[in-house]
């Protein structure tokens, strides 16, 4: 069965402002997510993400609500712009919990894309495991980012 959306959540031992920067700034995104990230991080901003050994994704930023919500549409780069019928919506929500941050990512749009059931099932399986992997990398990177510089 094909899901309506992919949802993953993780609790990160870092303040929300640190996690916000790591999730929304292209130079930080390449530390835990994609191999390349180039985009304008404002609503309507366009750009791309590239992953090693795979296609490039065109992205368009949909929402930037610091430090709580960041959302973008992405589609394979052969599509000139991510459109509702050819792209998925990725939404990060951040919530401060004491000195930690809960990060939730939802990738939705399965009911809107014009793909075969087989294509959607493969996509959902690949991205479901991918989000789990990348959120673990985000957690690990956020911990490193908080460590004080070594003393000389």
Secondary structure, DSSP 8 states (H G I E B T S, - for coil): ---SEEEEEEEESS-HHHHHHHHH-HHHHTTTS-SEEEE--STT-EEEEE-TTS-EEEEEEEEEETTTEEEEEEEETTSSS--TTT-EEEEEEEEEETTEEEEEEEEE-TTTS---HHHHHHHHHHHHHHHHHHHHHHHHHHHHHHS-----
